[in-house]
Amino acid sequence: MYDIRRLILLRDLAEHTTMTAVSELHGITTSAVSQQLRILEDEVGAVLTRREGRVLRLTHAGRVLVDHTSRVVAALEEAESAVAATGESVTGVLTLATFQTALTRLALPVAARLGREHLGLRVRLIDAMPVNSVPAVRQQEVDLAITYTYSFRARDLPAGLASEFLFDDPLVLLAPTPLRERARQHGLGAVADVDWIAASDGPRPSCR
């Protein structure tokens, strides 16, 4: 049976791509991270990482192992939360996926408040776009997700998930003066033929 602590190191390496980042995350030395990953490779009997420039990427075997690790960790955290729920205090790990711009305004204040109100609860934040965070909730890899969707591209949630509306965030058009005047006089349809840049709302960036 593989050591869960080493599996978590590999999972975090997949996300952060450098030994230094993983060592800082766990408060250990880079040599300790490297040693634990070498031991894991010996246990698995396969090469798990390969170097690409300054970063480390997972091999196919490494990706397969990380996929399973995510489910194992989620199951362990669910078990921890379930056992904790039998007591009077709130303890365990709450994993929240959120996109970058919601991190400061929404996720961090919530994590800080929960930490003050429930000293035994640890909130783990993951940077993820909606296209990845929603399936992660469905697969029980995370507990909650803060997401967004454009009103003109709203999609139904997968079966078994529920959402809570937080607020509207209006879009602002930034454009050169001629295009801005055209949009002001005739609406956005007047600039539909030009290229647009917007935040990704799916597997490919939105444009036009």
Secondary structure, DSSP 8 states (H G I E B T S, - for coil): ---HHHHHHHHHHHHH-SHHHHHHHHTS-HHHHHHHHHHHHHHHTS--EEEETTEEEE-HHHHHHHHHHHHHHHHHHHHHHHHHTTSSS-EEEEEEEE-HHHIIIIIHHHHHHHHHH-TEEEEEEEE--HHHHHHHHHTTSSSEEE----GGG-----TT----------------HHHHHHHHHH-GGGGTTS--B----SSS--B-
